Every structure is written in structure tokens, then in C-alpha cells.
Amino acid sequence: QYKFRDLTIEELKNVNKTYPNFTFSMNTYTFKDGSQKDLLNFSGTVPVKYGNSYNIPIRLWILDSHPFAPPICFLKPTVNMGISVGKHVDAHGRIYLPYLQNWSHPKSTVIGLIKEMIAKFEEELPLYSLSSSDAARQSELLSYIAKITEGETDMKSKSKICGGKNEGCFNKITVVGAGDLGIACVLAVAAKGAADKVVLLDLSEGAAKGGTMDLEIFALPNVEISKDFSASADSKVVILTVNSLGNAQTYLDVIQSNVDLFRGIIPAISHYSQNTVLLVASHPVEVMTYVSWKLSAFPKSRVIGVGANLDTERFQYILTNLLKAQVLAKDAWIIGEQGEDKVPSWTSCNLAANQMEAMAARNSSEKVANRAMEVLKGKGQRSWSVGLSVADLTDSILKDKRKVHSVSTLAKGCCNINSEVFLSLPCILGTNGVIEMVKLEEDPLVQEKLQSSAGSIHDLQQQLKL
């Protein structure tokens, strides 16, 4: 099966010579698309010094195009080990390294890969010891992870890892990320009384800093701070606020860094809360909502971006209270792409009885909308204002309000958009996320702008490595 059999055998002999504890076998590997191949793989431990000396268990799958393609690498933790999700390891134990991304034969070798793996693990230890009470939960989680690494994920599984007396009995939400935006969301949700319990997942390294420490000092009722994904179990809504703070050089690098971060978060969140609604506030919201949808394998209705909800609420307020255009305000929405390319639109075209009056009414509404947009430009999106918007969306979902919000949703099929992109569109929200998309007034200019945004977002997504 191996196209370059002699080269592969020669390299594996070198691996065996350097790491004689590795065991080799032939097993079936199932890829994400469901295809299967019998692949050579080897398991063993690599020595890592992190204060003390540790033996880190790993498993490497050798593709049939080796050595011209890099191995697929995983940690193999025992039931007494927990995975430390980080820059180079996701929640499934999949290992990501620059060496793998830049793989090029003959410069790149398995020995060289293992050396870089050891070096990176010595900077950030990928595993930690579990207490005996956590070990049982880890055993069940490891069996689930094993299925994922073999391509057998069943997102409809009914098994629960983190049961408890309150399981499924109340409105629990989780906020992922303890930066300014994450803390703003916690405070806004708590102030609105939208949830019975709020979990803040702090994924930062080291001891609690800044606002997280203050939340612990001035303990809020029903707010829990944790670094363990299992604390999020059975959340009705999970709010994603994390953004990578890496040393990216280009805009694409920044987004890819966020994608890499989400790759270690979304599968774990999806596992512990299989029926949750994902509410994405990370940037850029359209792309990261798409990434969350792809990584979670959730239905499109349960993956939502905060999108233009804040801008829409402001827009309607300006129309009603500053420009005294109450009639227009109730049908007015900001849609499309967050930022400079957002556009005003309307969900009602019953402004006049005949064509001439309709044209005059449309011209009038456009003038008012333009004035409102000018006022809107001066309004920044600070963490606390986005937090209030997130709390508003969370409240509509948890309480099944069936209220219309402009949120990022899968736009394929709308306005002649044929690609899988997320754009802000008016949607009715309820317990299971998006119930229905509200029909917009047909405006060729608006449709053209939406199609342009969809095209640029799709082009960007095509350059990302999921």
C-alpha cells in the first residue's frame, strides 16, 4: 500500500533505533470524511523535562504517501492523565506543530518531528495528573476521544459524563474566555437574570489574573469560575469570547490562530453540552461562527454569531428616539457583515398602496436610514456594550421569547448566495436557536452588498486550515 515503501521502512528503522520502546502495528484509520485506510502506526513515550522528568505517551499514524506527507499525531493519555488544551494540543489529544505544517521531504523526518514535539512539550506540558475522582470521568472521556480519532464521532450520543443533581433542570450557560469581553458577558447575563447558573471557563495560563481574580474576590451568586471543560456540562447556551493573542503577522495569520484555538475548544464543549446553542462573539464573528459550526457538527440553527444585534438595537433606537421615525424603526435592521460593510434593510415593504407612493416612501426611508447610519458610525463596540447585546440574545434563547434579532446565521440560499458563509440576517430565536429567518424587503442594492460580503468571506475561509 505504501507508495514509497523503502523510504518509509528506512525511516522507521531510525525511529526504532532512537526510541526502542515504540511498538509498531497496522490498524484502520478513519478520516473526517468517513474514508478509511489501513495505516502503519506506532505508540510509545517521549522523555520530557518540565521541572521533573516525564514520559509523554504518543501515537503517530504514518500515511501511505510518507515521507512526502507528515504523520498524524496524537497524545495517548492513560486514565490518570488529563489533556492540557493549548497551542499545540486540542481537546482530542491531536498534536499540531509548525514542523508538521512545514513538512518537506527530505528535510523533514519523524526523528526531527519527535525532537520538536519534545521541545514544545517542555515549554507547555500537554498532560497533567488527575485526582482519583476525576480519573473515572477521564476514562469515559478517553473512550469518546478514541472514537473521534478513529472518525467514529456520534454527536447524537446520549451519554453524559458530568451528571449531577441539577442536570438539565435549570438554565445554565457557559462563557468561554476570561478576557474583558468574557467577564462583561458574565456580568451582563447575571445582571439581566437570564440564567440560573453562569460558568466562566478561564483558559488562560497561570493563576487567576485581573477581572477573574476580582470575580473570585467579590463572589457573585450563581457564578462559577473553572479551568475544566467538564464544568460546562449541560449548558443551554455556550458563549464563545476567546481570541488568540499570538504574534501573527497578517490578518489571515490572526484568523488562523483563532481557528487553531477553536480547534482545541469546540469539540470539548460540544461533547459536554451536546444540545447547547453556541453563541459566538469572537472575531471575525462571521468566520468564527462558520468555524464553530464545522468543528461542532451541530445543526446550523444551533450555531449563531452575535453579528449585528448590537448595531440593529442602536439603529432602531436612533430611528425611534432621535429621528422620531417610529414607523420605520420596527421594520429596520442592520444586516450583512460586521464592520464597514454592514447595510440597513427592512422586513416590510407595505409602505404604500401603489408603485409611485412606494418609490417615494422608499426614498424617504433611505434618507432617514442614511442619517441614522451616520449617527451609528460614532458608536464603538466596547466590551460592556457587546456583553449587554450577548445577554439580550441569551435571554431570548433561554426564555424561548421568539424575538427577532439580527444575528450571524448560515446565509446559503438567501439572496442568491450559494456558498457556506454566515451573515447577519433577522432571525426568530428560541430555545433551539434560530427558529426561522425573517424575509427581507427585496432591494437589489442590498442583495448585491450581501453577495459581495459572502464572496469575500468565502474566499477568506478557503485559505484557512480547519
Secondary structure, 3 states (H helix, E strand, C coil): CCCCHHHHHHHHHHHHHHCCCCEEEEEEEECCCCCEEEEEEEEEEEEEECCCEEEEEEEEEECCCCCCCCCEEEECCCCCEEECCCCCECCCCEECCHHHHCCCCCCCCHHHHHHHHHHHHHHCCCEEECCHHHHHHHHHHHHHHHHHHCCCCCCCCCCCCCCCCCCCCCCEEEEECCCHHHHHHHHHHHHHCCCCEEEEECCCCCCCCHHHHHHHHCCCCCEEEECCHHHHCCCCEEEECCCCCCCCCCHHHHHHHHHHHHHCCHHHHHHHCCCCEEEECCCCHHHHHHHHHHHHCCCHHHEEECCCHHHHHHHHHHHHHHCCCHHHHCCEEEEECCCCCCEEEECCCCCCCCHHHHHHHHHHHHHHHHHHHHHHHCCCCCHHHHHHHHHHHHHHHHCCCCEEEEEEEECCCCCCCCCCCEEEEEEEEECCEEEEECCCCCCHHHHHHHHHHHHHHHHHHHCCCC
